[in-house]
Amino acid sequence: MNLKELITFQTIVREGTFAKAADKLHYAQSTITSQIQRVEKEMGVQLFRRNWEAELTDAGRLFA
């Protein structure tokens, strides 16, 4: 996990969606998704429930 991935996580939490976080960080949405998937794989937990909104899971709330 690196600083960019942590900033991405925080931005998703603040903005509420992966798309808004991508716009805010000037990344493609696929980059945001890839970064979060790497963090989730490294931690062994799912951080978000992916719907229209990015809803934190229990593990995501603890991580936040």
N, C-alpha and C positions, 0 to 999 in steps of 0.2 A: 504494500500500500504506500502510495506517495502523497505528497502535499496536494497535487492537482486533483487526485481522486477525493481527498478529504474536502477540498473546496467545492468540488462538484456535488458531493453529498450534501453539504451545508446549503448550497444554492438550490438544490431540488427541494429540500425541506422548506426553505424560505419562500420559494416561488410557487411551490405546489404541484408543478408538473415537470416532466423531463423536457418538454418542448420549450417552456418558459425559461428553464435553466439553461438550455442550449442557446437561446437568444441572448440571455444575459451574459453568458460567458463567451459568446461568439464562437461556439462549436457547432458542429453538425449534431443532430439528435442521436445519430448512431454512435458518435464518440462518447456522448453522455452515457448511453446504454452500455457500451463496452466497458467504460470505467467502472460503473456500478457493478456490472457482472463480475469483473475482476475482484473487486472488494468482497462481494458476496462469496465468491469461490474461495478466496483466501480465508475468510472468516468462517465459512461453512454454514452460513445462515442467509435467509432471504431478508433483505432490509426493507423492501417496498412491496406492496400489493399494487400491481400495475393495472389501473383502469384509466379513465379520463384524467383522474387526479392520481398523484403518486402518494398513496397512503402508507404511512409507516407501519411495519409489523411490530410486534412486541420487541423483537430483537433490534429493530431499527430505532425504536424509541429509546432503548437502553444505550445504543451506540450514540444516538444524538445527544 
